[in-house]
Amino acid sequence: MKKRIISTYFSVYINEKEVVLHYANSKELAQEFQFKLEEDAQQFYQACLAIEKSIENLSGPKKEVIHNQWVKQTLNGVDYEYAEY
């Protein structure tokens, strides 16, 4: 199952156990999360979307930073590998 969502400051892509985040104004091209379980990848993907909705009223530059911080907090206790490009 492949899905991609694009907003004004980030995009998120999921393909089975892989989730990739791209932030519009970050120095990294992408943040790649490889999960051991497809269910964990799906939950992470959904968290990315839910967090975006909850911070939609913040100003542009703050959104990226807060979204990235909150996203990484959702990973506590989850088995995954991380790569930054």
Secondary structure as UniProt FT lines:
FT   STRAND          2..6
FT   STRAND          10..15
FT   TURN            16..17
FT   STRAND          18..23
FT   TURN            24..25
FT   STRAND          31..35
FT   HELIX           38..54
FT   TURN            55..57
FT   HELIX           60..73
FT   TURN            74..77
FT   STRAND          80..84
//
